[in-house]
Amino acid sequence: MCGIFGYFDANKRQLPESLFLKMGEVITHRGPDGRGTYHDKFGVGLGNQRLAILDLEHGDQPFVSDDGQIVVVQNGEIFNHLELAEELASCGYPCRTHCDTEVILRLYEKEGIDCVSKLNGMFAIAIYDKREDALYLIRDRVGEKPLYIYQNDGRTLFGSEIKAILQAEPIKATNPKALNQFLAFNYVPPPLTMFEGVEHVLPGHWLKISRTGTELNCWWDLACIETEDKSEEEWIDKFNTVLDDAVRIRLRADVPFGAFLSGGVDSSSVVGLMSRHLASPVKTFCIGFDDPKFDESPYAQSAADRFATEHSMQKVAPNMIDLWPMATYHCDQPHGDVSFLPTYKVACLAAEHVKMVLTGDGADELFAGYDKYKNFFNVNNHDMSEAAFRESYNDNISLFTEEQRQTLFSPEFRQQLASLSVNDVTDPLYEKSKKMDRINQALYIDTMLLLPGNNLVKPDRMGMAVSLENRAPFLDYRMIELAFSMPGGLKLHDGVTKYIYKKAVSPLIGEELAYRKKQMFTVPVGEWFKTELADMCQDLLVSEKTKSRGLFDYNYVHQLYDNHCAGVENNTRELRALMAVEIWFRKFVD
């Protein structure tokens, strides 16, 4: 885990050294253990902020080939680096360290850019190949690790966080299309960002940037996975085999590590498998709240007892809304999901003891774990026409519908948008997934949008804020491919979410943990908007400062808030999103 930054100038203009170093300094939280750079006079710079997890003594980046022609930096971990290093050594490309970044270098020396398909990991990689005079920027399959670029006047800037780019190019312009998408989805889906001209490299893609232009290539396509026909017993066996190995290879570290444990089926399954592979007790971490409606800590304790973990639990005040501006700073973009805040608190707790944790992230999107899937498919919508299904599911995942955004936005802001529709985001995904059954199609949409847009931003940014690495076994590409080769009816079956998954792990974690009602990792902020946070709401929603931006019809915003306070409507999510926009403006634009 680390942070990367750098640039490539087609006109061979060198970025001032002071600005280049500032790109790294501003993301020191991602890698406080050291900074390494490559910076030449022909307009190329690659940098790394290191969080030392593997080969602490010899793992400093960049890694440079013996002939000086190839330079590599990465943010992330390659979990199968030991197997790859053994294969490389047998082919005459031995590694001199035990660092996974050297494995990337040697593999690239041997196979070129196609080597990325052999990497099992979470990564954002930059490779400068002097022989081609080209920079490759590579992002992992589902977007566990962030990677942003900004291109202007022949210069490409890149970084693990947008704030690194802002050190070299202080962008103030807001992207209207991104704001429209944020209010449609409650997050900004890649490739757009809130900063005009800054793009989020798409998961499963690489860019080749040369003196003559930029080439975009998709190197992994989830839509290509074919559904398979197996018995339940065969699926259970395959699921358990893949998950067990995904956990095993994520235990490779030269520093203390542990796991987040909520007592839900995902984290309990990961901790249960960790306990099988480790000789010493697993270190587990959770936070609790005084309000039992939101407190999962008793379930976490039950799982900790079952697997005899070394468990740390900390009770925290549920109202942690004062952390929202800090979380926005680390995210670079507005996020209306307040579960970022308790995620930050549990990361703080873990970081006092370890440098890396395993988590259950990704399982809900792969195996239909959210109630929204059960609620959506509880009517006979499997037989809908394709057009009706698209419209219906888009409404299901929308924050503000197109009609509502028509009312929400001011006339002046609407003029900046050619269209309020976000079908240009969703339609290509529906087209690519047409051969899937409807449940898998819905999960595919969320895996391609919700995961990289929001749900993987949360563990990365909140963990990195305190220099803590997060590893997610469910996002091993073998597990992702297994999930989408499985019929959707085995995931959501007779109203049971994660049907086959729960059957698979019940012997490991017990039926009580496997089948307990899912509890969202959140706090009752909607009620506080009416009482203790009322002044904050008024300030962020309808103050003169907010109105001066001219983005919204503020009479409509006032109506949303008044109806919420009166109990006429529950507008918690809508109000959170609008407040998040204003917090972002005050943090990054003002």
C-alpha positions as CSV (number, residue, x, y, z in Angstrom):
1,M,0.0,0.0,0.0
2,C,1.3,3.4,-0.9
3,G,0.4,6.5,-2.9
4,I,1.8,7.3,-6.3
5,F,2.1,10.5,-8.2
6,G,3.9,11.9,-11.2
7,Y,3.6,13.3,-14.8
8,F,4.6,12.9,-18.4
9,D,5.0,15.9,-20.6
10,A,4.8,15.3,-24.4
11,N,6.7,18.5,-25.0
12,K,9.5,17.5,-22.6
13,R,8.9,20.3,-20.2
14,Q,10.2,19.5,-16.7
15,L,7.8,20.2,-13.8
16,P,9.6,22.3,-11.2
17,E,11.1,20.1,-8.6
18,S,9.3,21.9,-5.8
19,L,5.9,21.2,-7.3
20,F,6.8,17.6,-8.1
21,L,7.7,16.9,-4.5
22,K,4.6,18.7,-3.2
23,M,2.5,16.1,-5.2
24,G,4.0,13.5,-2.8
25,E,3.9,15.6,0.3
26,V,0.2,16.1,0.2
27,I,-0.5,12.3,0.2
28,T,2.1,11.5,2.9
29,H,-0.8,9.9,4.9
30,R,-0.9,7.1,2.3
31,G,2.7,6.3,2.7
32,P,4.5,7.9,5.7
33,D,7.4,5.4,5.7
34,G,9.4,7.1,2.9
35,R,9.3,8.9,-0.4
36,G,11.0,7.7,-3.6
37,T,11.2,9.6,-6.9
38,Y,12.4,9.4,-10.5
39,H,12.6,12.7,-12.2
40,D,14.4,13.4,-15.5
41,K,15.0,16.5,-17.5
42,F,12.9,15.3,-20.4
43,G,9.5,15.9,-18.7
44,V,8.9,12.6,-16.9
45,G,8.5,12.1,-13.1
46,L,7.3,9.1,-11.1
47,G,7.0,9.2,-7.3
48,N,5.9,7.0,-4.4
49,Q,4.9,7.5,-0.8
50,R,5.6,4.2,0.9
51,L,3.6,2.4,3.5
52,A,6.0,-0.5,4.2
53,I,4.2,-3.8,4.4
54,L,6.4,-6.2,2.5
55,D,10.2,-6.5,2.6
56,L,10.6,-3.5,4.9
57,E,14.4,-3.2,4.2
58,H,14.5,-3.6,0.4
59,G,11.1,-2.5,-0.8
60,D,11.6,1.2,-1.5
61,Q,10.3,2.5,-4.8
62,P,10.8,3.3,-7.7
63,F,12.1,0.0,-8.9
64,V,14.4,0.4,-12.0
65,S,15.5,-2.2,-14.4
66,D,19.2,-3.1,-14.5
67,D,19.7,-1.2,-17.8
68,G,17.8,1.8,-16.5
69,Q,15.2,1.6,-19.2
70,I,12.1,0.8,-17.1
71,V,10.8,2.6,-14.0
72,V,8.0,1.2,-11.8
73,V,5.9,2.6,-8.9
74,Q,2.7,1.1,-7.5
75,N,0.0,1.7,-4.9
76,G,-1.4,-1.6,-3.6
77,E,-0.3,-5.2,-3.2
78,I,0.2,-8.1,-5.5
79,F,-1.0,-11.0,-3.5
80,N,0.4,-13.8,-5.7
81,H,3.9,-12.2,-5.9
82,L,5.5,-15.3,-4.4
83,E,4.2,-17.6,-7.1
84,L,5.1,-15.1,-9.8
85,A,8.6,-14.6,-8.4
86,E,9.1,-18.3,-8.5
87,E,7.9,-18.5,-12.1
88,L,10.1,-15.6,-13.1
89,A,13.2,-17.1,-11.5
90,S,12.7,-20.3,-13.5
91,C,12.5,-18.2,-16.7
92,G,15.7,-16.2,-16.1
93,Y,14.2,-13.2,-14.4
94,P,15.1,-13.6,-10.8
95,C,14.0,-11.0,-8.1
96,R,16.6,-9.7,-5.7
97,T,14.1,-8.6,-3.1
98,H,10.9,-10.0,-1.6
99,C,8.9,-7.0,-2.7
100,D,5.9,-7.3,-4.9
101,T,6.8,-4.2,-6.9
102,E,10.0,-5.8,-8.1
103,V,7.8,-8.7,-9.4
104,I,5.9,-6.2,-11.5
105,L,9.1,-4.9,-12.9
106,R,10.5,-8.3,-13.8
107,L,7.2,-9.5,-15.2
108,Y,7.0,-6.4,-17.4
109,E,10.6,-7.0,-18.6
110,K,9.6,-10.5,-19.6
111,E,6.1,-10.0,-21.0
112,G,5.4,-6.3,-21.6
113,I,2.1,-4.7,-20.7
114,D,0.1,-7.9,-21.1
115,C,1.7,-9.1,-17.9
116,V,-1.0,-7.2,-15.9
117,S,-3.5,-10.1,-16.5
118,K,-1.2,-12.3,-14.2
119,L,-1.5,-10.0,-11.3
120,N,-3.8,-11.0,-8.5
121,G,-4.1,-7.9,-6.3
122,M,-5.3,-4.4,-5.7
123,F,-3.2,-1.9,-7.6
124,A,-2.6,1.4,-9.4
125,I,0.7,1.1,-11.3
126,A,2.8,3.6,-13.2
127,I,5.5,2.2,-15.6
128,Y,7.8,4.4,-17.6
129,D,9.4,2.6,-20.5
130,K,12.2,4.6,-22.0
131,R,12.5,2.2,-24.9
132,E,9.0,3.3,-26.1
133,D,9.3,6.7,-24.5
134,A,5.8,6.0,-23.0
135,L,4.1,6.0,-19.6
136,Y,1.7,3.2,-18.7
137,L,-0.9,3.9,-16.0
138,I,-2.8,0.7,-14.9
139,R,-5.7,0.3,-12.6
140,D,-6.9,-3.0,-11.0
141,R,-9.9,-4.9,-12.1
142,V,-12.7,-3.4,-9.9
143,G,-11.1,-0.2,-8.7
144,E,-9.8,-1.1,-5.2
145,K,-7.0,1.4,-5.6
146,P,-7.7,4.9,-7.0
147,L,-5.8,6.5,-9.9
148,Y,-6.6,10.0,-11.3
149,I,-5.2,11.9,-14.3
150,Y,-5.4,15.4,-15.6
151,Q,-4.3,16.2,-19.2
152,N,-3.7,19.7,-20.5
153,D,-1.4,21.2,-23.1
154,G,0.5,18.0,-23.7
155,R,1.1,17.3,-20.0
156,T,-0.4,14.4,-18.1
157,L,-0.5,14.6,-14.3
158,F,-1.4,11.5,-12.2
159,G,-1.9,10.6,-8.6
160,S,-3.5,8.3,-6.1
161,E,-5.6,11.2,-4.9
162,I,-6.8,14.3,-6.7
163,K,-5.1,16.6,-4.2
164,A,-1.7,15.4,-5.5
165,I,-2.7,16.7,-9.0
166,L,-3.9,20.0,-7.5
167,Q,-0.4,20.7,-6.2
168,A,0.9,21.0,-9.7
169,E,-2.3,22.3,-11.3
170,P,-4.6,24.3,-8.9
171,I,-7.9,23.5,-10.6
172,K,-10.9,25.5,-9.3
173,A,-13.5,24.7,-12.0
174,T,-16.3,22.4,-11.1
175,N,-17.5,19.8,-13.5
176,P,-21.3,20.3,-14.0
177,K,-21.8,16.8,-15.5
178,A,-20.2,15.2,-12.4
179,L,-22.4,17.2,-10.0
180,N,-25.5,16.0,-12.0
181,Q,-24.2,12.4,-11.7
182,F,-23.4,12.8,-8.0
183,L,-27.0,13.8,-7.3
184,A,-28.3,11.0,-9.4
185,F,-26.2,8.2,-7.8
186,N,-25.1,9.7,-4.5
187,Y,-21.5,9.4,-5.7
188,V,-19.5,10.4,-8.8
189,P,-19.0,7.3,-10.9
190,P,-15.7,7.0,-12.8
191,P,-14.4,8.4,-15.1
192,L,-15.7,11.8,-14.1
193,T,-14.7,13.8,-11.0
194,M,-16.0,17.0,-9.5
195,F,-12.9,18.8,-10.9
196,E,-13.1,19.9,-14.5
197,G,-10.6,18.0,-16.5
198,V,-9.6,15.5,-13.8
199,E,-10.6,11.9,-14.6
200,H,-10.7,8.7,-12.6
201,V,-9.0,5.9,-14.7
202,L,-11.6,3.2,-15.2
203,P,-11.2,-0.1,-13.3
204,G,-9.7,-2.9,-15.5
205,H,-8.1,-0.4,-17.9
206,W,-4.7,0.9,-18.7
207,L,-3.5,4.1,-20.4
208,K,-0.5,4.4,-22.7
209,I,0.7,8.0,-22.8
210,S,3.4,8.9,-25.3
211,R,4.6,12.0,-27.2
212,T,2.0,11.4,-29.8
213,G,-1.1,10.9,-27.6
214,T,-3.0,8.7,-25.2
215,E,-4.3,5.2,-25.8
216,L,-7.0,3.6,-23.6
217,N,-7.2,-0.2,-23.3
218,C,-9.6,-2.4,-21.4
219,W,-7.6,-5.4,-20.1
220,W,-10.2,-7.1,-17.9
221,D,-13.9,-7.3,-18.8
222,L,-16.3,-8.8,-16.2
223,A,-19.1,-8.9,-18.8
224,C,-17.3,-11.6,-20.7
225,I,-17.9,-14.1,-17.8
226,E,-20.2,-17.0,-18.9
227,T,-22.8,-18.4,-16.5
228,E,-22.1,-22.1,-15.6
229,D,-24.5,-24.9,-14.6
230,K,-23.4,-26.7,-11.4
231,S,-25.2,-28.3,-8.5
232,E,-25.5,-26.4,-5.2
233,E,-22.9,-28.7,-3.6
234,E,-20.5,-27.9,-6.4
235,W,-21.0,-24.2,-6.0
236,I,-20.5,-24.4,-2.3
237,D,-17.3,-26.4,-2.7
238,K,-15.9,-23.9,-5.3
239,F,-17.0,-20.9,-3.2
240,N,-15.2,-22.2,-0.1
241,T,-12.1,-23.2,-2.0
242,V,-11.7,-19.8,-3.7
243,L,-12.5,-17.8,-0.5
244,D,-10.1,-19.8,1.6
245,D,-7.2,-19.2,-0.8
246,A,-8.1,-15.6,-1.3
247,V,-7.8,-15.1,2.5
248,R,-4.6,-17.2,2.7
249,I,-2.6,-15.1,0.1
250,R,-3.8,-11.9,1.8
251,L,-2.1,-12.9,5.0
252,R,1.3,-12.2,3.5
253,A,2.9,-9.3,5.4
254,D,6.0,-8.4,7.3
255,V,4.1,-6.2,9.8
256,P,1.4,-6.8,12.4
257,F,-2.1,-7.2,10.9
258,G,-5.7,-8.0,11.8
259,A,-9.3,-7.7,10.6
260,F,-12.3,-5.5,10.9
261,L,-15.1,-7.6,12.6
262,S,-18.7,-6.4,12.7
263,G,-20.2,-9.8,13.4
264,G,-21.9,-9.8,10.0
265,V,-21.6,-12.8,7.6
266,D,-18.8,-11.2,5.5
267,S,-16.3,-10.1,8.2
268,S,-17.1,-13.2,10.3
269,S,-16.3,-15.5,7.4
270,V,-13.0,-13.8,6.7
271,V,-12.0,-13.9,10.4
272,G,-13.0,-17.6,10.6
273,L,-10.7,-18.5,7.7
274,M,-7.9,-16.3,9.0
275,S,-8.0,-18.2,12.3
276,R,-7.6,-21.5,10.4
277,H,-4.4,-20.2,8.7
278,L,-2.7,-18.4,11.6
279,A,-1.0,-20.0,14.6
280,S,-1.6,-17.0,16.8
281,P,-5.0,-15.4,17.6
282,V,-6.4,-13.0,14.9
283,K,-6.4,-9.4,16.0
284,T,-9.9,-8.1,15.4
285,F,-11.4,-4.6,15.7
286,C,-14.9,-3.1,16.0
287,I,-16.6,0.0,17.3
288,G,-19.9,0.1,19.2
289,F,-22.6,2.6,19.9
290,D,-24.8,3.1,23.0
291,D,-28.0,2.9,20.9
292,P,-28.7,-0.9,20.4
293,K,-30.5,-0.1,17.1
294,F,-27.1,0.7,15.6
295,D,-24.7,-1.3,17.8
296,E,-23.3,-4.4,16.2
297,S,-20.6,-5.0,18.8
298,P,-22.5,-7.9,20.6
299,Y,-22.4,-9.8,17.3
300,A,-18.8,-9.0,16.8
301,Q,-18.1,-10.2,20.3
302,S,-19.9,-13.5,19.5
303,A,-17.8,-14.0,16.4
304,A,-14.6,-13.1,18.4
305,D,-15.5,-15.7,21.0
306,R,-16.2,-18.3,18.4
307,F,-12.7,-17.9,16.8
308,A,-10.9,-16.9,20.0
309,T,-9.6,-13.7,18.5
310,E,-7.7,-10.9,20.3
311,H,-10.6,-8.5,20.1
312,S,-10.5,-4.7,20.6
313,M,-13.9,-3.0,20.8
314,Q,-14.3,0.7,21.4
315,K,-17.6,2.5,22.2
316,V,-17.9,5.8,20.4
317,A,-20.4,8.6,20.4
318,P,-22.7,8.0,17.4
319,N,-22.8,11.7,16.5
320,M,-19.4,12.1,14.7
321,I,-20.7,14.5,12.1
322,D,-17.9,16.9,13.0
323,L,-15.6,14.5,11.1
324,W,-17.5,15.1,7.8
325,P,-15.2,17.9,6.5
326,M,-12.1,15.8,7.3
327,A,-13.6,12.8,5.5
328,T,-14.4,15.0,2.5
329,Y,-10.9,16.2,2.3
330,H,-9.5,12.7,2.2
331,C,-12.1,11.6,-0.4
332,D,-11.5,14.7,-2.7
333,Q,-15.1,14.5,-3.7
334,P,-18.5,14.9,-2.0
335,H,-19.9,11.7,-0.5
336,G,-23.4,11.5,1.1
337,D,-22.6,8.1,2.7
338,V,-22.1,8.9,6.4
339,S,-20.9,5.3,7.1
340,F,-17.5,6.8,6.0
341,L,-17.4,8.3,9.5
342,P,-17.7,5.1,11.6
343,T,-15.3,3.4,9.1
344,Y,-12.8,6.1,9.9
345,K,-13.2,5.5,13.7
346,V,-12.7,1.7,13.4
347,A,-9.6,2.4,11.2
348,C,-8.2,4.7,13.9
349,L,-8.7,2.0,16.5
350,A,-7.0,-0.7,14.3
351,A,-4.1,1.6,13.4
352,E,-3.1,1.8,17.1
353,H,-2.2,-1.9,16.8
354,V,-1.6,-3.0,13.2
355,K,-0.7,-1.6,9.8
356,M,-3.0,-3.8,7.7
357,V,-6.5,-5.4,8.1
358,L,-8.6,-7.8,6.1
359,T,-12.2,-6.7,5.5
360,G,-15.5,-8.2,4.0
361,D,-15.8,-5.5,1.4
362,G,-17.4,-6.4,-1.9
363,A,-19.5,-9.4,-0.9
364,D,-22.8,-7.6,-0.9
365,E,-22.4,-6.5,-4.5
366,L,-21.2,-9.9,-5.8
367,F,-23.8,-12.1,-3.9
368,A,-26.9,-9.8,-3.5
369,G,-26.5,-9.0,0.2
370,Y,-28.4,-5.7,0.3
371,D,-32.1,-5.6,1.1
372,K,-32.6,-3.3,-1.9
373,Y,-32.1,-6.4,-4.1
374,K,-34.7,-8.4,-2.2
375,N,-37.1,-5.4,-2.3
376,F,-36.6,-4.8,-6.0
377,F,-37.0,-8.4,-7.1
378,N,-39.9,-9.2,-4.8
379,V,-42.3,-8.4,-7.6
380,N,-42.4,-10.2,-10.9
381,N,-40.0,-8.0,-12.7
382,H,-37.9,-10.8,-14.2
383,D,-40.2,-10.8,-17.2
384,M,-40.0,-7.0,-17.8
385,S,-38.9,-5.8,-21.2
386,E,-35.3,-4.7,-21.3
387,A,-36.4,-1.0,-21.5
388,A,-38.7,-1.3,-18.6
389,F,-36.1,-3.2,-16.5
390,R,-33.5,-0.5,-17.2
391,E,-35.9,2.3,-16.2
392,S,-37.1,0.5,-13.1
393,Y,-33.6,-0.4,-11.8
394,N,-32.3,3.1,-12.6
395,D,-35.1,4.4,-10.3
396,N,-34.1,1.9,-7.7
397,I,-30.5,3.1,-7.5
398,S,-31.3,6.8,-8.0
399,L,-31.0,9.4,-5.3
400,F,-32.7,12.3,-7.2
401,T,-34.5,11.1,-10.3
402,E,-34.1,13.0,-13.6
403,E,-37.5,14.7,-13.0
404,Q,-36.5,15.7,-9.4
405,R,-33.1,17.1,-10.6
406,Q,-35.1,19.1,-13.2
407,T,-36.8,20.8,-10.3
408,L,-33.7,20.9,-8.0
409,F,-31.3,22.6,-10.3
410,S,-31.5,26.3,-10.9
411,P,-32.3,27.4,-14.5
412,E,-28.8,28.9,-14.8
413,F,-27.1,25.6,-13.8
414,R,-29.4,23.5,-16.1
415,Q,-28.1,25.6,-19.0
416,Q,-24.6,24.2,-18.3
417,L,-25.8,20.7,-18.9
418,A,-26.7,19.4,-22.4
419,S,-28.9,16.8,-20.7
420,L,-29.8,15.8,-17.1
421,S,-30.0,12.1,-18.2
422,V,-27.4,9.7,-16.8
423,N,-28.3,7.0,-19.3
424,D,-24.9,7.6,-20.9
425,V,-23.4,6.0,-17.7
426,T,-25.8,3.1,-17.3
427,D,-26.8,2.2,-20.9
428,P,-23.4,0.8,-21.9
429,L,-23.4,-1.4,-18.8
430,Y,-26.9,-2.7,-19.6
431,E,-25.9,-3.4,-23.1
432,K,-22.8,-5.3,-22.1
433,S,-24.7,-7.4,-19.5
434,K,-27.8,-8.2,-21.6
435,K,-26.9,-11.9,-21.7
436,M,-27.0,-12.1,-17.8
437,D,-30.1,-12.9,-15.8
438,R,-31.8,-9.9,-14.2
439,I,-30.3,-10.4,-10.7
440,N,-26.8,-10.7,-12.0
441,Q,-27.4,-7.7,-14.3
442,A,-28.4,-5.6,-11.3
443,L,-25.3,-6.8,-9.4
444,Y,-23.1,-6.1,-12.5
445,I,-24.4,-2.5,-12.6
446,D,-23.5,-2.0,-8.9
447,T,-20.1,-3.8,-9.2
448,M,-19.2,-1.5,-12.1
449,L,-20.6,1.7,-10.6
450,L,-21.3,1.6,-6.8
451,L,-18.1,-0.3,-5.9
452,P,-15.5,2.0,-7.6
453,G,-17.7,5.1,-7.1
454,N,-18.4,4.8,-3.4
455,N,-18.1,1.5,-1.6
456,L,-14.4,1.0,-2.3
457,V,-13.6,4.7,-1.8
458,K,-14.6,4.3,1.8
459,P,-12.1,1.6,3.0
460,D,-9.3,3.1,0.9
461,R,-9.6,6.7,1.9
462,M,-10.6,6.2,5.5
463,G,-7.9,3.6,6.0
464,M,-5.3,5.6,4.2
465,A,-6.2,8.7,6.3
466,V,-4.6,6.9,9.2
467,S,-2.0,4.9,7.1
468,L,-3.9,1.6,7.4
469,E,-4.0,-0.9,4.5
470,N,-7.3,-2.7,3.8
471,R,-7.4,-6.0,2.0
472,A,-10.6,-7.5,0.7
473,P,-10.6,-11.3,0.0
474,F,-14.0,-11.2,-1.7
475,L,-12.5,-8.9,-4.3
476,D,-10.0,-11.5,-5.4
477,Y,-10.6,-11.7,-9.2
478,R,-11.2,-15.4,-8.9
479,M,-14.1,-14.8,-6.5
480,I,-15.5,-12.0,-8.7
481,E,-15.4,-14.3,-11.8
482,L,-16.9,-17.1,-9.7
483,A,-19.8,-14.9,-8.6
484,F,-20.7,-13.9,-12.1
485,S,-20.5,-17.4,-13.4
486,M,-23.2,-18.3,-10.8
487,P,-26.9,-17.9,-11.6
488,G,-28.5,-15.0,-9.8
489,G,-31.2,-17.3,-8.4
490,L,-28.6,-18.9,-6.2
491,K,-27.7,-15.5,-4.7
492,L,-31.2,-14.2,-4.1
493,H,-33.4,-17.2,-3.6
494,D,-37.0,-17.2,-2.2
495,G,-36.3,-13.8,-0.4
496,V,-33.0,-15.0,1.1
497,T,-30.1,-12.7,0.3
498,K,-26.6,-14.4,-0.3
499,Y,-28.5,-17.7,-0.4
500,I,-25.7,-20.1,-1.5
501,Y,-23.0,-18.1,0.2
502,K,-24.7,-18.4,3.6
503,K,-25.1,-22.1,3.1
504,A,-21.4,-22.3,2.2
505,V,-20.2,-20.6,5.3
506,S,-22.7,-21.7,7.9
507,P,-20.5,-24.6,9.1
508,L,-17.7,-22.2,9.6
509,I,-19.4,-19.3,11.4
510,G,-22.6,-20.9,12.6
511,E,-26.2,-20.3,11.5
512,E,-26.8,-17.5,14.0
513,L,-24.2,-15.3,12.4
514,A,-24.8,-16.5,8.9
515,Y,-28.5,-15.7,9.0
516,R,-28.8,-12.8,11.3
517,K,-30.6,-9.7,9.9
518,K,-28.2,-7.4,8.0
519,Q,-27.5,-4.2,9.9
520,M,-26.2,-1.2,8.0
521,F,-23.0,0.4,9.4
522,T,-24.5,3.9,9.9
523,V,-26.0,6.3,12.5
524,P,-29.4,8.1,12.8
525,V,-28.3,11.3,11.2
526,G,-31.7,11.9,9.7
527,E,-33.3,12.4,13.2
528,W,-30.4,14.7,14.2
529,F,-31.1,16.9,11.2
530,K,-34.4,17.8,12.9
531,T,-32.8,18.6,16.3
532,E,-29.2,18.9,17.3
533,L,-27.9,19.3,13.7
534,A,-30.7,21.8,12.6
535,D,-28.3,24.8,12.6
536,M,-25.8,22.9,10.6
537,C,-28.4,21.9,8.1
538,Q,-29.7,25.4,7.7
539,D,-26.1,26.7,7.2
540,L,-25.1,24.1,4.6
541,L,-28.5,24.0,2.7
542,V,-29.8,27.5,2.6
543,S,-27.4,30.0,4.0
544,E,-26.4,33.1,1.9
545,K,-23.0,31.5,1.2
546,T,-24.7,28.4,-0.1
547,K,-27.2,30.3,-2.2
548,S,-24.5,32.4,-3.8
549,R,-23.3,29.4,-5.8
550,G,-26.5,29.5,-7.8
551,L,-26.7,25.7,-8.2
552,F,-30.2,24.9,-6.9
553,D,-33.7,26.2,-6.5
554,Y,-33.3,26.9,-2.8
555,N,-37.1,27.2,-2.3
556,Y,-37.2,23.5,-3.3
557,V,-34.3,22.7,-1.0
558,H,-36.1,24.4,1.9
559,Q,-39.2,22.4,1.1
560,L,-37.2,19.1,1.2
561,Y,-35.9,20.1,4.7
562,D,-39.3,21.3,6.0
563,N,-41.0,18.2,4.8
564,H,-38.3,16.1,6.5
565,C,-38.6,17.9,9.8
566,A,-42.4,17.7,9.7
567,G,-42.2,13.9,9.1
568,V,-44.1,14.2,5.8
569,E,-41.1,12.6,4.0
570,N,-37.9,10.9,5.0
571,N,-35.4,13.0,2.9
572,T,-32.3,12.0,4.9
573,R,-30.3,10.8,1.9
574,E,-31.3,13.7,-0.3
575,L,-30.4,16.2,2.4
576,R,-27.1,14.5,3.2
577,A,-26.1,14.7,-0.4
578,L,-26.9,18.4,-0.7
579,M,-25.0,19.1,2.5
580,A,-22.0,17.0,1.1
581,V,-21.9,19.2,-2.0
582,E,-21.6,22.4,0.1
583,I,-19.0,20.9,2.4
584,W,-17.0,19.9,-0.7
585,F,-17.3,23.5,-2.1
586,R,-16.1,25.0,1.1
587,K,-13.2,22.5,1.4
588,F,-11.9,22.6,-2.2
589,V,-13.3,25.5,-4.1
590,D,-13.5,28.3,-1.5
